[in-house]
Amino acid sequence: MAAVVGIAGRGPQRDRTWSEAYEAGKAAEPVANIDWVPEVHAALSGSFTDWIHQPNLWRGLADCGVPMHFIAAGDDIRPSWPLAQLAALVPRGRFSTVPGVPHDFWFTHPEVWTKTVTNACTAS
């Protein structure tokens, strides 16, 4: 069976009302040293922008029968409400939180990441 598992995402929105809290907490987040490739970031950002501007985006999500599980990192400085909204929108949506982990918990808590992903994929 096909399913979607989304972890520590932002949902299909560009609301930046939480930017102040993000900027204030950013310095305290663990640093995952990942090579920054500006062209890759620009391509992903452009693709996302194209997707969120599709006129049938919300209708397509509301009608999608694919099971979707959206998982927030409990100590993420990014808000979890977009994921909770998305889980409430899709017919087979589910939302949960992994307590005590930051946004990049694949880096900081690899054992928790592996268990979270494994459980989400096998449950779907």
Secondary structure by P-SEA (a helix, b strand, c coil): cbbbbbcccccccccccaaaaaaaaccccccccccccaaaaaaaaaaaaaaaaccaaaaaaaacccbbbbbbcccccccaaaaaaaaaaccbbbbbbbcccccccccccaaaaaaaaaaaaaac
